[in-house]
Amino acid sequence: MIDEKELRKLTRFQSDNPILSIYLNVDPTEHTSEEYLLSLRRILEEVEDEANPEDIAAVRRYFEHEYDWSGRGVIIFACVKADFWRVYPLNIPVASGATVARRPYLSPLAALMNAYGRYAVILVSRQDAQFFLFQLGELVEQQVVAGSQVRKLKKGRGSSGGPGRRGGAPISSRREEEMVTRNLREIAKEAARFSRRHKPQHMILAGAEPTVAQFRDLLPKSLRGKVIGSFGADPGTTKPELLERSLQIIRQAEETRKAEIVQAVFTAASKGREGVVGLDGTLSAAHEGRIRTLIIDRSYRAPGYRCDHCDYLTTQALDTCPFCGGKFIEIPDAAEAVVTKVIEEGGNVEVVDQNPQLAPAGVGALLRY
Ligand SMILES: [Zn+2]
């Protein structure tokens, strides 16, 4: 399984040869492997002009003959010429696409690792709790925590109450609530220990709604800050169900995070300082090497021109390059070219799906000073 150390190693890798980066969604609940091979063929066709044919062939060979179609997503970085080949099958969904640059395209992988890398699901009830640690969609740790004492006061007794219940139901139910609170407090302490030991990036709470709310309030502040969502579940919820529900919550959290970045770009752009919106402004900023984070609508494509000497990108049909006097060549997708440029300069790329603010503009960026 890929970890932070491996990601850092990938960050340092670059080559004078083009590196082919492949993200392929292979979720078996959505399509068949034949259909995924077709979508692979489509995304490979899109990068045919820039990619080394040997790399394309190696990727095809891998999916046709080696891959066992387990998991939900596969990431490959290939550069046969530099003897570089990395495959990461993942148990989480990825968005399919191919990119060619002189560095591996790591932004989506880094985002996946931030979101799904290491998170805890706490399934809590009034009596006890189960802690689960998931790493990229795989269960790696599990712990059962029994609260020391919830005697079921009402169970097994006559409905009219007996000795010691002279005050009637209110007293016994109050006593039960006190014990539940004590239990939840113990569970919260244990959760803090679990968190110190395993260092999850996020936490998700599951259980009956009022219990979850009460438990959340009992968590230490530092832990409460890690909670990204909760869902209703009973103590018998299976692990695959917990995984599914938690993946949904993370996906929502990811969408929120991306929407916030888009918002930040538009705000910065409106102040005219550290942001740009639209292809022309983004291409100029890219040429100045000022892009910190590029945001791009997934379906956005735009033809353009590239200077064959200094790589300046523009949407305008100019005779000669204003920077170096070089000649322009027409390229089918200037947006993809700017993605490549930002990757090679070590910036971040956020591919955004169906954001109503970004969609009409297509592309934008947060800038360095
Ligand atoms: Zn030029």
Boltz pocket constraint, residues with backbone or C-beta under 6 A from the ligand:
constraints:
  - pocket:
      binder: B
      contacts: [[A, 307], [A, 308], [A, 309], [A, 310], [A, 311], [A, 312], [A, 321], [A, 322], [A, 323], [A, 324], [A, 325], [A, 326]]
      max_distance: 6.0
